[in-house]
Amino acid sequence: MPLVQVNVIKDVFTPEQKAQIITRVTDAMVSVEGEAMRPVTWCVIHEVASGDWGIAGNALTTADVHALAAGAGVSA
C-alpha cells in the first residue's frame, strides 16, 4: 500500500486544488503500479504554517508562494 505525502504551505491551495492534487498524484501512482492498487493508494496533504518552511536560509511565507505563482520573485 503506497502512501504519498505532499507538503505545502498553509493557505496556498484551495480545497478544490488540494482535491485535484490528491486525484492527480493517485493517478500518477496508479499509472506506475497498476489500476488494482488504486483502492489502497493513500495520498496525504500536510500543511506547514506560513514562515515555517525555508529555502536557501530564508523563511517562505504564503504571500511569497502567491507572488511566485503570479510570476514575481520571492522577497529575501
N, C-alpha and C positions, 0 to 999 in steps of 0.2 A: 504494500500500500504506500504509494508515494505521498509525501507531504511537501508541498511547495510553500515557502514563506516569503511574503513580499513586504518589505519595509518601506513605508512612505512617511512623509512629514504630515502631521495632522492638519486638517482643513485645506489641503491642496486639492484633493479629489472629491467630487460629489459622490453621494451614494450610488447614483447611476453609473458613474465612471468606475467605481470600485466593483460593482456587479459585472461590468464589462471586463475588467482585469481578471476577475475570477473565472469568467466564461472562457476568455481567450487563453489564459495560462493553462486551464484544464484542457482545452482543445489542443494546445501545443504538446502537452504531455501525452495525450491520447494518440496524437499523430506518431509519436515515437514508440509508446508501449503497447498500443493496440486498443481498440474500442472496448474490449472486455474489461479493461481496467478503469473505465470512466466511473463506475459506481464506487470505487474505492480510492479515487484520486482526490486528495484533500488540498485545498488552497486557503491559506490564512493570510489576511492582511493585518499587519501590525502598524499602528500609527505612533510615530515618535513625536514628542512635543516640539513645537517650533523653537529653534535655537539649541536643541539637544542633539543635533546632527552636525558634524563638522566636516569640512573639506579644506584641505591644504592649511590646516590650523585655524580656520575661521568657522564660526557658527553659521549654519544655514537656517534661514527662517522661512516661514510660509510666504512672506512677501517676496523674498529672494527667488523662490521657486516660481511664483506667479510672474515675476519680472523676466526670468529665463524663458518661460513659456511664451511670453509676449515678444521675445526677441531682444530683450535688454540684458545687460550684464549683471553680475552679482556685485553688490557693494561690499568692499572689504573692511 
